[in-house]
Amino acid sequence: MGLLSSSTQLVHDSSMDNRTDPQYKLRMPPELRDKLKEAAKENHRTMNAEIIARLEASYGSSSISSDEGARALHEARQRLDALKAALDHALHEYDRIVRERTK
């Protein structure tokens, strides 16, 4: 695999809530870019968000607290349970309709 190289440029964009964020021009091998692009798609993130998440994970930092993460996980589980119940109900209803039509 080739070497990664980067350069830093400070940019101000008024659409960024009047913040000045560093931007990094990053060169990487095409194979690594493809892997990153696929991971971003699987995680429903932009490639930039995927890079940030992976860097934060590698440094053991997180942009959300453990309480916020636990709360978000709990809410996601509740939504998943509700979706499972709705799907289960729909499948039972479908089975009932099929049985009625085949009588």
SEDO-102498 format. One record per residue (C-alpha): residue number from 1; residue in one letter; x, y, z. Coordinates in Angstrom, 1 decimal, padded with zeros to 4 digits. Layout:
BEGIN
<rec><num>NUM</num><residuo>A</residuo><east>X</east><north>Y</north><up>Z</up></rec>
...
END
This chain:
BEGIN
<rec><num>1</num><residuo>M</residuo><east>000.0</east><north>000.0</north><up>000.0</up></rec>
<rec><num>2</num><residuo>G</residuo><east>001.3</east><north>003.5</north><up>-000.8</up></rec>
<rec><num>3</num><residuo>L</residuo><east>002.1</east><north>006.3</north><up>001.6</up></rec>
<rec><num>4</num><residuo>L</residuo><east>-000.6</east><north>008.7</north><up>002.7</up></rec>
<rec><num>5</num><residuo>S</residuo><east>000.1</east><north>012.4</north><up>002.4</up></rec>
<rec><num>6</num><residuo>S</residuo><east>-001.8</east><north>015.4</north><up>003.5</up></rec>
<rec><num>7</num><residuo>S</residuo><east>-001.7</east><north>019.2</north><up>003.5</up></rec>
<rec><num>8</num><residuo>T</residuo><east>-003.6</east><north>021.6</north><up>005.7</up></rec>
<rec><num>9</num><residuo>Q</residuo><east>-005.4</east><north>024.8</north><up>004.6</up></rec>
<rec><num>10</num><residuo>L</residuo><east>-007.6</east><north>027.0</north><up>006.8</up></rec>
<rec><num>11</num><residuo>V</residuo><east>-010.8</east><north>027.9</north><up>005.1</up></rec>
<rec><num>12</num><residuo>H</residuo><east>-013.6</east><north>030.2</north><up>006.2</up></rec>
<rec><num>13</num><residuo>D</residuo><east>-017.0</east><north>029.5</north><up>004.7</up></rec>
<rec><num>14</num><residuo>S</residuo><east>-020.0</east><north>031.5</north><up>005.9</up></rec>
<rec><num>15</num><residuo>S</residuo><east>-022.3</east><north>028.5</north><up>005.4</up></rec>
<rec><num>16</num><residuo>M</residuo><east>-020.3</east><north>026.7</north><up>008.2</up></rec>
<rec><num>17</num><residuo>D</residuo><east>-022.0</east><north>028.8</north><up>011.1</up></rec>
<rec><num>18</num><residuo>N</residuo><east>-019.2</east><north>031.3</north><up>010.9</up></rec>
<rec><num>19</num><residuo>R</residuo><east>-016.6</east><north>028.8</north><up>012.0</up></rec>
<rec><num>20</num><residuo>T</residuo><east>-013.1</east><north>028.3</north><up>010.7</up></rec>
<rec><num>21</num><residuo>D</residuo><east>-012.4</east><north>024.6</north><up>010.2</up></rec>
<rec><num>22</num><residuo>P</residuo><east>-009.2</east><north>023.1</north><up>008.9</up></rec>
<rec><num>23</num><residuo>Q</residuo><east>-009.5</east><north>021.2</north><up>005.7</up></rec>
<rec><num>24</num><residuo>Y</residuo><east>-007.1</east><north>018.4</north><up>004.7</up></rec>
<rec><num>25</num><residuo>K</residuo><east>-006.3</east><north>017.4</north><up>001.2</up></rec>
<rec><num>26</num><residuo>L</residuo><east>-005.7</east><north>013.7</north><up>001.5</up></rec>
<rec><num>27</num><residuo>R</residuo><east>-004.2</east><north>011.4</north><up>-001.1</up></rec>
<rec><num>28</num><residuo>M</residuo><east>-004.8</east><north>007.6</north><up>-000.6</up></rec>
<rec><num>29</num><residuo>P</residuo><east>-004.6</east><north>004.5</north><up>-002.7</up></rec>
<rec><num>30</num><residuo>P</residuo><east>-007.7</east><north>003.8</north><up>-004.8</up></rec>
<rec><num>31</num><residuo>E</residuo><east>-008.3</east><north>000.5</north><up>-003.0</up></rec>
<rec><num>32</num><residuo>L</residuo><east>-008.4</east><north>002.3</north><up>000.4</up></rec>
<rec><num>33</num><residuo>R</residuo><east>-010.7</east><north>005.0</north><up>-001.0</up></rec>
<rec><num>34</num><residuo>D</residuo><east>-013.1</east><north>002.2</north><up>-002.2</up></rec>
<rec><num>35</num><residuo>K</residuo><east>-013.1</east><north>000.6</north><up>001.2</up></rec>
<rec><num>36</num><residuo>L</residuo><east>-013.7</east><north>003.9</north><up>002.9</up></rec>
<rec><num>37</num><residuo>K</residuo><east>-016.5</east><north>004.7</north><up>000.5</up></rec>
<rec><num>38</num><residuo>E</residuo><east>-018.2</east><north>001.4</north><up>001.0</up></rec>
<rec><num>39</num><residuo>A</residuo><east>-017.9</east><north>001.7</north><up>004.8</up></rec>
<rec><num>40</num><residuo>A</residuo><east>-019.4</east><north>005.2</north><up>004.7</up></rec>
<rec><num>41</num><residuo>K</residuo><east>-022.3</east><north>003.8</north><up>002.6</up></rec>
<rec><num>42</num><residuo>E</residuo><east>-022.9</east><north>001.0</north><up>005.1</up></rec>
<rec><num>43</num><residuo>N</residuo><east>-022.8</east><north>003.4</north><up>008.0</up></rec>
<rec><num>44</num><residuo>H</residuo><east>-025.1</east><north>005.9</north><up>006.3</up></rec>
<rec><num>45</num><residuo>R</residuo><east>-022.3</east><north>008.6</north><up>006.5</up></rec>
<rec><num>46</num><residuo>T</residuo><east>-020.5</east><north>010.9</north><up>004.2</up></rec>
<rec><num>47</num><residuo>M</residuo><east>-016.9</east><north>009.8</north><up>003.5</up></rec>
<rec><num>48</num><residuo>N</residuo><east>-015.7</east><north>012.8</north><up>005.6</up></rec>
<rec><num>49</num><residuo>A</residuo><east>-018.0</east><north>011.7</north><up>008.6</up></rec>
<rec><num>50</num><residuo>E</residuo><east>-016.6</east><north>008.1</north><up>008.2</up></rec>
<rec><num>51</num><residuo>I</residuo><east>-013.0</east><north>009.3</north><up>008.4</up></rec>
<rec><num>52</num><residuo>I</residuo><east>-013.8</east><north>011.4</north><up>011.4</up></rec>
<rec><num>53</num><residuo>A</residuo><east>-015.6</east><north>008.5</north><up>013.2</up></rec>
<rec><num>54</num><residuo>R</residuo><east>-012.7</east><north>006.2</north><up>012.5</up></rec>
<rec><num>55</num><residuo>L</residuo><east>-010.1</east><north>008.7</north><up>013.7</up></rec>
<rec><num>56</num><residuo>E</residuo><east>-012.1</east><north>009.4</north><up>016.9</up></rec>
<rec><num>57</num><residuo>A</residuo><east>-012.5</east><north>005.7</north><up>017.5</up></rec>
<rec><num>58</num><residuo>S</residuo><east>-008.7</east><north>005.1</north><up>017.0</up></rec>
<rec><num>59</num><residuo>Y</residuo><east>-008.0</east><north>007.8</north><up>019.6</up></rec>
<rec><num>60</num><residuo>G</residuo><east>-010.7</east><north>006.6</north><up>022.0</up></rec>
<rec><num>61</num><residuo>S</residuo><east>-012.7</east><north>009.8</north><up>021.8</up></rec>
<rec><num>62</num><residuo>S</residuo><east>-016.3</east><north>010.3</north><up>021.0</up></rec>
<rec><num>63</num><residuo>S</residuo><east>-018.3</east><north>013.3</north><up>020.1</up></rec>
<rec><num>64</num><residuo>I</residuo><east>-021.2</east><north>012.1</north><up>022.3</up></rec>
<rec><num>65</num><residuo>S</residuo><east>-021.2</east><north>011.2</north><up>025.9</up></rec>
<rec><num>66</num><residuo>S</residuo><east>-021.8</east><north>007.7</north><up>027.1</up></rec>
<rec><num>67</num><residuo>D</residuo><east>-025.1</east><north>008.8</north><up>028.6</up></rec>
<rec><num>68</num><residuo>E</residuo><east>-026.1</east><north>010.2</north><up>025.2</up></rec>
<rec><num>69</num><residuo>G</residuo><east>-024.9</east><north>007.0</north><up>023.5</up></rec>
<rec><num>70</num><residuo>A</residuo><east>-026.9</east><north>004.8</north><up>025.9</up></rec>
<rec><num>71</num><residuo>R</residuo><east>-030.0</east><north>006.9</north><up>025.4</up></rec>
<rec><num>72</num><residuo>A</residuo><east>-029.7</east><north>006.8</north><up>021.6</up></rec>
<rec><num>73</num><residuo>L</residuo><east>-029.1</east><north>003.1</north><up>021.7</up></rec>
<rec><num>74</num><residuo>H</residuo><east>-032.2</east><north>002.6</north><up>024.0</up></rec>
<rec><num>75</num><residuo>E</residuo><east>-034.3</east><north>004.7</north><up>021.6</up></rec>
<rec><num>76</num><residuo>A</residuo><east>-033.0</east><north>002.8</north><up>018.6</up></rec>
<rec><num>77</num><residuo>R</residuo><east>-033.9</east><north>-000.5</north><up>020.3</up></rec>
<rec><num>78</num><residuo>Q</residuo><east>-037.4</east><north>000.8</north><up>021.1</up></rec>
<rec><num>79</num><residuo>R</residuo><east>-037.9</east><north>001.8</north><up>017.4</up></rec>
<rec><num>80</num><residuo>L</residuo><east>-036.6</east><north>-001.6</north><up>016.3</up></rec>
<rec><num>81</num><residuo>D</residuo><east>-039.0</east><north>-003.4</north><up>018.6</up></rec>
<rec><num>82</num><residuo>A</residuo><east>-041.9</east><north>-001.3</north><up>017.3</up></rec>
<rec><num>83</num><residuo>L</residuo><east>-040.9</east><north>-002.1</north><up>013.7</up></rec>
<rec><num>84</num><residuo>K</residuo><east>-040.6</east><north>-005.8</north><up>014.5</up></rec>
<rec><num>85</num><residuo>A</residuo><east>-044.1</east><north>-005.8</north><up>016.0</up></rec>
<rec><num>86</num><residuo>A</residuo><east>-045.5</east><north>-004.0</north><up>013.0</up></rec>
<rec><num>87</num><residuo>L</residuo><east>-043.9</east><north>-006.4</north><up>010.6</up></rec>
<rec><num>88</num><residuo>D</residuo><east>-045.1</east><north>-009.4</north><up>012.7</up></rec>
<rec><num>89</num><residuo>H</residuo><east>-048.6</east><north>-008.0</north><up>012.6</up></rec>
<rec><num>90</num><residuo>A</residuo><east>-048.4</east><north>-007.4</north><up>008.8</up></rec>
<rec><num>91</num><residuo>L</residuo><east>-047.2</east><north>-011.0</north><up>008.2</up></rec>
<rec><num>92</num><residuo>H</residuo><east>-050.0</east><north>-012.4</north><up>010.3</up></rec>
<rec><num>93</num><residuo>E</residuo><east>-052.5</east><north>-010.3</north><up>008.5</up></rec>
<rec><num>94</num><residuo>Y</residuo><east>-051.0</east><north>-011.4</north><up>005.1</up></rec>
<rec><num>95</num><residuo>D</residuo><east>-051.2</east><north>-015.1</north><up>006.2</up></rec>
<rec><num>96</num><residuo>R</residuo><east>-054.9</east><north>-014.6</north><up>007.3</up></rec>
<rec><num>97</num><residuo>I</residuo><east>-055.8</east><north>-013.1</north><up>003.9</up></rec>
<rec><num>98</num><residuo>V</residuo><east>-054.0</east><north>-015.9</north><up>002.0</up></rec>
<rec><num>99</num><residuo>R</residuo><east>-055.8</east><north>-018.6</north><up>004.0</up></rec>
<rec><num>100</num><residuo>E</residuo><east>-059.2</east><north>-016.9</north><up>003.4</up></rec>
<rec><num>101</num><residuo>R</residuo><east>-058.5</east><north>-016.8</north><up>-000.4</up></rec>
<rec><num>102</num><residuo>T</residuo><east>-057.4</east><north>-020.4</north><up>-000.7</up></rec>
<rec><num>103</num><residuo>K</residuo><east>-060.5</east><north>-021.8</north><up>001.1</up></rec>
END
